[in-house]
Structures are given as C-alpha cells and as structure tokens.
Amino acid sequence: MSNNLKNQTTQELLAQQRQQFENYQKEQASKTKKRWLWGCGGCLIVFIILSIILLGFVGAFFYKGNKEIEKLNATNQVTTAKQPHDSHANTGQNNSSTEQNNASTEQNNALKKAKIYSDNFYMSKKGIYDILTSDYGDKFPADVAQYAIDHLQADYKKNALKKAESYFKDQNMSKNEIYDQLVSQYGEMFTEEEAQYAIEHLE
C-alpha cells in the first residue's frame, strides 16, 4: 500500500489525473452556471460560449502537462528500480523532493498530486486545495489536503502569470477581464496580490 502511487503505470496515472481534473472542471462550471443564471438571466448564451472556451482551455493544459507527468512518473519508476541496489546512506537522496520522511503515505500522495497541479496546470493555492478535497477531484480528507498545501513549494505569482498569459494570448481577453477571472471564486481563485502581479508582468 505504501508504494501504491509509485507502482501505477504512466497510463493509469494520466487517466486518473485527466478524469479527476475534468470532473473538477465540471463542478466549477456548474458553480459558474448558477452564478450566471441567477445574476443575469439573459446571459445564458454568453455562458455557453465561455463554457466551450473553458473546455478548450482545459484540453490545452492536458496536452501541455501530459509530457511532464510522464517524465515525473518515469523518474519515479527509475528511482524505485534502483532502491534495492542503493545503500541505506543514500535513501534520503532517492526520495522525491515532494516527499516528507515523517509524513503518512496518504499525505505524500496528496503532496505529489498538488505538485502536479501547480507545476503543470498552474493552479492557485485555493484551487489546488479544492481539487484535492473535491468529490469530483481527488477526495482527500481536509487535513491531508491542508498538509499538502502547507508543504508544497509553489510560486503562485508565477502560476497566476502563466494563467494570465494563456488568457491573453490564446483567448484574446483584456487585462481587466483576466484580472477578474484570476481572482474570481468561480474562476482561478488567486489572491488579489498574485493576480495584480500577473497583470503587471503580462506582455
């Protein structure tokens, strides 16, 4: 059980991550739909258009992130294969940089998932926490997800900038619109400081 995540094949992990992220996006889209319907009954058509754009945006992230996920799992498999030949003195060097020696297996699993969401999908801290705990995502307990967030080494300003660049270049959005999307509770859920940094450095 302690090696459950490491022993997954690349294909299994990719399929799992894809399904979880798609389910989470559907949940977010559902929240967005309720907001539009209640706040602006005549904006249903606009919502449908935005939903189509969002699906295309998620697809682009998966295409970009798949190779990185494959690389991460290939590294884990090589490390696992080498362990029987390594001395105990080198055990610490073989551990993933996302693993904590005093953490439970589930906590380390959550931390690995959080790193993937940050490094490949450029998500905010709140966004990562939500997908880790969501019934449409990874379904980790709240305390396990919080452990992952607390121990994740992520540059959220950089993540916000990556998101902003995608909206700016791929979807031709204005800076004001991008800012609103970055801080929205129905969008990316970055902090105002992180979103402002992204806008200021957007080229």
WOURMO-V282090 format. One record per pair of residues at least 12 apart in sequence whose ideal C-beta (glycine too) atoms are under 7 Angstrom apart, sorted by the first residue. I is the first residue (numbers start at 1). J is the second residue. If there is no record, write none. Layout:
i:j
I:J
I:J
This chain:
i:j
1:105
2:105
5:109
5:112
6:76
6:80
10:70
10:73
10:74
13:69
13:73
14:66
14:69
17:69
17:116
18:62
20:137
20:138
23:136
23:137
24:131
24:134
24:136
24:137
25:54
25:58
26:136
27:134
27:136
28:186
29:51
29:54
31:186
32:186
33:47
35:186
53:171
57:166
60:170
61:121
65:120
65:121
68:119
68:120
69:116
69:120
76:96
79:94
82:94
96:112
98:111
98:112
98:115
100:151
103:147
106:144
107:144
107:147
107:148
110:132
110:140
110:144
110:145
110:147
110:148
111:148
111:151
111:152
113:132
113:138
114:128
114:132
114:148
114:149
114:152
115:152
117:131
118:152
118:154
118:159
122:159
122:162
122:163
123:159
124:156
124:159
124:160
124:188
124:189
124:190
125:149
125:156
126:189
127:188
127:189
128:149
129:145
129:149
132:145
132:148
133:145
156:190
156:194
157:194
157:197
160:182
160:190
160:194
160:195
160:197
160:198
161:197
161:198
161:201
163:182
163:188
164:178
164:182
164:198
164:199
164:202
165:202
167:181
168:202
175:199
175:202
178:199
179:195
179:199
182:195
182:198
183:195
